[in-house]
Amino acid sequence: MVYAFISLVDSRSVLWLSYFEFFSIIYFLSIGEVEQLIKDYYQHLASMIVEVTRCFSIRCQQQLKRVSFSNIELLEYYYAQNKNVIVLLGHYGNWECLNVLPVLLSHEVNAIYKPLTNQIAEKFAQRVRGRFGIRLIPASQALRQLMKPHKMPQLTLFLADQYPGKNTKCVLSFLNQSTYMFNGAEKLARATDAIVVYADIKPSENICWEIRFSLITESPRQTLDHEITTAFCSKLEETIFHKPAYWLWSHRRWKDN
C-alpha cells in the first residue's frame, strides 16, 4: 500500500536485514540466491507502489480481472450457516486486492486496521480499502463493533503478522526466529465464535494474484491459547517460503529481537 511505502523515503523503513539474518530465516539459500532475493524484493516493492496507486481509481470490473479467488465458495458455505468469519492474512503480495470481496460475497465485509497518524496517508488508505464496500474498523474498536448485533453474518479481514510491541505475551517461532506475535484476531474469534480461515495470496502468470482460502478452525472457543496464531504462522511460512520476495521484509519484523 502506498501509504506504507511512502515511508520508504525514510531510512528507517529500508531493508535492513543482513545476510546473516536472511540465512537464519531462509537457511537453505546460497549467497547468490540471497542477493537475487533482495533484488526481487525491491522489484516487487516498486511494482506494488504502482499497483496500489492504481487501486485508488481502478474500476471494479478491472480490479476483478486482476485477482482470482479459487474457492470463494468456502466463505459462502459459512454464510449459509449464518456464521461469522475472520480471515487472517499476512503482508504478502498485494493484500489490498481483497478490497473487492464485498462485490463477491454475501457477508458484510470488514477490515481491522490501525489508523495512520499522517492524515494524507490515512485518507488514501481509507479510499483504497473502502471504495468497493469494505467497512473499516479501527483496531481499538474491533471487539466492541463486532460484538454488536448485525443483520447479516460478518466477514472480517485481519492482517495478523503485524508487530504487536515487545510487551505482548505471545511469542512464537516464525521464520526460524523467536517472534512477538499479535494475537488479537484469536481473541476476536473466541469472543465472536467466528470461523477462522487463512487467505493464501500467490502471484499468477495469467492474472496478478490468485487467492485461496483454507480453514484454520471452525471451533475457536475450543482451541488452546496461541493455537490459532500458531496455525496462522505455519500457513504464512508456507506462503513465504514458496516465493520469499513477495513478503514485506522491510517492515523490520524483528527490530526488538
PLY file of the C-alpha trace (Angstrom):
ply
format ascii 1.0
element vertex 257
property float x
property float y
property float z
element edge 256
property int vertex1
property int vertex2
end_header
0.00 0.00 0.00
1.33 3.37 -0.97
0.57 4.90 2.43
3.02 2.37 3.89
5.52 2.59 1.06
5.67 6.40 1.18
7.77 5.91 4.30
10.45 4.24 2.17
11.94 7.69 1.74
12.65 7.42 5.46
15.82 5.41 6.02
14.18 3.62 8.94
12.00 1.64 6.50
14.77 0.49 4.18
15.53 -3.22 4.11
17.99 -3.58 6.98
18.12 -7.37 7.09
21.71 -8.55 6.99
22.93 -11.57 5.10
23.21 -13.34 8.44
19.56 -12.69 9.21
18.47 -13.94 5.80
20.50 -17.11 6.27
18.93 -17.70 9.68
15.43 -17.18 8.23
15.79 -18.91 4.87
18.74 -21.10 5.71
18.68 -23.17 2.51
19.71 -20.27 0.23
23.21 -19.61 -1.08
24.83 -16.15 -1.01
23.95 -15.64 -4.66
20.35 -16.65 -4.05
20.07 -14.22 -1.13
21.39 -11.41 -3.35
18.82 -12.31 -6.00
16.08 -12.43 -3.36
16.89 -8.88 -2.27
16.81 -7.67 -5.87
13.49 -9.46 -6.49
12.08 -7.97 -3.32
12.85 -4.40 -4.36
11.44 -5.08 -7.82
8.23 -6.35 -6.23
8.13 -3.35 -3.90
8.36 -0.96 -6.86
5.62 -2.85 -8.68
3.43 -2.69 -5.58
3.75 1.08 -5.37
2.40 1.32 -8.92
-0.25 -1.35 -8.39
-1.66 0.08 -5.18
-1.65 3.59 -6.60
-3.79 2.20 -9.41
-6.20 0.81 -6.80
-7.12 4.40 -5.92
-9.06 4.85 -9.16
-9.37 1.44 -10.85
-12.88 0.35 -11.77
-14.37 -2.65 -10.02
-14.53 -4.82 -13.15
-10.92 -4.04 -13.94
-9.88 -4.97 -10.41
-11.78 -8.24 -10.64
-9.74 -9.17 -13.72
-6.52 -8.75 -11.71
-7.42 -11.19 -8.93
-8.78 -14.74 -8.85
-10.43 -16.40 -5.86
-10.11 -20.14 -6.40
-12.51 -21.35 -3.69
-14.64 -18.45 -2.56
-17.49 -20.93 -2.15
-15.91 -21.89 1.19
-16.87 -18.49 2.57
-20.36 -18.70 1.07
-20.77 -22.09 2.75
-20.29 -20.46 6.14
-22.61 -17.60 5.21
-25.34 -20.14 4.51
-24.78 -21.45 8.05
-25.15 -17.89 9.42
-21.55 -17.96 10.63
-19.21 -15.04 11.14
-15.76 -15.49 9.57
-12.37 -14.00 10.39
-9.88 -14.10 7.52
-6.22 -13.98 8.54
-3.58 -12.88 6.06
-0.06 -11.54 6.00
1.70 -8.64 4.32
2.33 -10.76 1.26
1.82 -9.93 -2.40
-0.84 -7.27 -2.85
-3.03 -7.88 0.18
-5.05 -4.79 -0.80
-6.59 -6.71 -3.73
-9.03 -8.24 -1.26
-10.88 -4.93 -1.31
-13.18 -6.43 -3.99
-14.56 -9.09 -1.63
-17.80 -7.17 -0.86
-18.69 -7.43 -4.56
-18.33 -11.23 -4.50
-19.63 -12.23 -1.06
-22.94 -12.30 0.76
-21.25 -11.43 4.06
-20.87 -7.87 5.24
-17.11 -7.40 4.91
-14.98 -5.56 7.50
-11.27 -4.85 7.74
-9.49 -4.25 11.03
-6.80 -1.62 10.69
-4.58 0.71 12.67
-5.30 4.35 11.76
-2.29 6.23 10.45
-1.01 9.43 12.06
-0.37 11.00 8.65
-3.77 12.31 7.59
-2.98 12.27 3.86
-1.89 8.63 4.07
-4.92 7.82 6.24
-7.34 9.24 3.66
-5.57 7.32 0.90
-5.79 4.08 2.91
-9.50 4.54 3.54
-10.09 5.28 -0.14
-8.24 2.19 -1.39
-9.67 -0.21 1.16
-13.22 1.03 1.35
-14.10 2.01 -2.20
-15.85 -1.31 -3.03
-17.77 -1.58 0.22
-15.43 -2.80 2.97
-16.24 -1.29 6.36
-13.04 -0.16 8.07
-12.86 -0.71 11.83
-10.02 0.77 13.91
-8.31 -1.96 15.93
-9.17 -0.21 19.19
-12.89 -0.55 18.36
-12.85 -4.03 16.83
-14.24 -6.03 19.75
-16.99 -3.53 20.52
-18.06 -3.24 16.87
-18.03 -6.96 16.12
-19.92 -7.88 19.29
-22.84 -5.68 18.28
-25.93 -7.40 16.78
-25.84 -7.43 12.97
-28.48 -8.17 10.37
-26.18 -10.49 8.43
-23.06 -12.59 9.13
-19.81 -10.65 9.27
-16.55 -11.44 7.48
-13.56 -9.61 8.93
-10.13 -9.26 7.33
-7.18 -9.19 9.71
-3.50 -8.62 8.82
-2.12 -10.84 11.54
1.66 -10.59 11.01
1.94 -7.03 12.29
4.41 -6.15 15.02
2.48 -6.03 18.34
5.15 -4.47 20.54
7.58 -6.28 22.80
5.18 -6.31 25.76
2.99 -8.94 24.13
2.70 -12.29 25.89
2.51 -14.18 22.60
6.00 -15.16 21.44
6.20 -17.87 18.78
8.70 -19.35 16.36
8.16 -17.69 12.99
10.60 -17.99 10.08
13.13 -19.63 12.39
13.06 -16.61 14.70
11.58 -16.09 18.16
8.89 -13.58 17.20
6.45 -11.34 19.03
3.04 -12.10 17.50
-0.17 -10.13 17.59
-2.94 -12.45 18.81
-5.85 -10.02 18.71
-7.53 -11.97 15.91
-7.50 -15.08 18.08
-9.22 -13.19 20.90
-11.80 -11.76 18.50
-12.51 -15.20 17.08
-13.23 -16.61 20.52
-15.34 -13.63 21.57
-17.49 -13.77 18.43
-17.29 -17.56 17.89
-16.18 -16.87 14.32
-14.86 -19.38 11.81
-11.16 -18.66 11.18
-9.65 -19.09 7.73
-6.35 -18.18 6.10
-6.03 -16.27 2.83
-3.12 -17.59 0.77
-2.08 -14.97 -1.80
0.14 -16.07 -4.67
1.37 -14.31 -7.82
-0.14 -15.64 -11.03
1.15 -15.58 -14.57
-2.23 -15.08 -16.24
-3.58 -12.57 -13.71
-1.91 -10.57 -10.98
-2.91 -12.54 -7.87
-4.58 -15.82 -7.02
-6.15 -16.21 -3.59
-7.16 -19.45 -1.92
-8.84 -19.77 1.46
-8.09 -22.60 3.88
-9.70 -23.44 7.19
-7.86 -22.85 10.46
-10.70 -23.70 12.84
-14.48 -23.94 13.00
-14.45 -24.03 16.82
-12.30 -21.15 18.11
-13.64 -21.43 21.66
-12.28 -24.96 21.89
-8.74 -24.02 20.90
-5.82 -23.56 23.27
-4.10 -20.22 23.85
-2.00 -19.24 20.81
-3.24 -22.27 18.84
-4.93 -20.16 16.15
-1.97 -17.78 15.93
0.46 -20.69 15.66
-1.60 -22.22 12.83
-1.62 -18.87 11.04
2.19 -18.59 11.40
2.63 -22.04 9.91
0.45 -21.25 6.90
2.10 -17.88 6.30
5.54 -19.51 6.45
4.48 -21.91 3.68
3.35 -18.95 1.59
6.60 -17.03 2.17
8.90 -19.98 1.52
7.11 -20.60 -1.80
8.24 -17.18 -3.12
10.03 -15.16 -0.41
10.40 -11.94 -2.40
6.69 -11.13 -2.09
6.58 -10.73 1.70
7.02 -7.25 3.18
10.53 -7.74 4.57
11.11 -4.03 5.09
8.69 -3.68 7.96
11.57 -4.91 10.17
9.60 -7.61 11.94
12.37 -8.43 14.45
13.55 -4.91 15.28
13.34 -5.54 19.05
14.84 -9.04 18.99
0 1
1 2
2 3
3 4
4 5
5 6
6 7
7 8
8 9
9 10
10 11
11 12
12 13
13 14
14 15
15 16
16 17
17 18
18 19
19 20
20 21
21 22
22 23
23 24
24 25
25 26
26 27
27 28
28 29
29 30
30 31
31 32
32 33
33 34
34 35
35 36
36 37
37 38
38 39
39 40
40 41
41 42
42 43
43 44
44 45
45 46
46 47
47 48
48 49
49 50
50 51
51 52
52 53
53 54
54 55
55 56
56 57
57 58
58 59
59 60
60 61
61 62
62 63
63 64
64 65
65 66
66 67
67 68
68 69
69 70
70 71
71 72
72 73
73 74
74 75
75 76
76 77
77 78
78 79
79 80
80 81
81 82
82 83
83 84
84 85
85 86
86 87
87 88
88 89
89 90
90 91
91 92
92 93
93 94
94 95
95 96
96 97
97 98
98 99
99 100
100 101
101 102
102 103
103 104
104 105
105 106
106 107
107 108
108 109
109 110
110 111
111 112
112 113
113 114
114 115
115 116
116 117
117 118
118 119
119 120
120 121
121 122
122 123
123 124
124 125
125 126
126 127
127 128
128 129
129 130
130 131
131 132
132 133
133 134
134 135
135 136
136 137
137 138
138 139
139 140
140 141
141 142
142 143
143 144
144 145
145 146
146 147
147 148
148 149
149 150
150 151
151 152
152 153
153 154
154 155
155 156
156 157
157 158
158 159
159 160
160 161
161 162
162 163
163 164
164 165
165 166
166 167
167 168
168 169
169 170
170 171
171 172
172 173
173 174
174 175
175 176
176 177
177 178
178 179
179 180
180 181
181 182
182 183
183 184
184 185
185 186
186 187
187 188
188 189
189 190
190 191
191 192
192 193
193 194
194 195
195 196
196 197
197 198
198 199
199 200
200 201
201 202
202 203
203 204
204 205
205 206
206 207
207 208
208 209
209 210
210 211
211 212
212 213
213 214
214 215
215 216
216 217
217 218
218 219
219 220
220 221
221 222
222 223
223 224
224 225
225 226
226 227
227 228
228 229
229 230
230 231
231 232
232 233
233 234
234 235
235 236
236 237
237 238
238 239
239 240
240 241
241 242
242 243
243 244
244 245
245 246
246 247
247 248
248 249
249 250
250 251
251 252
252 253
253 254
254 255
255 256
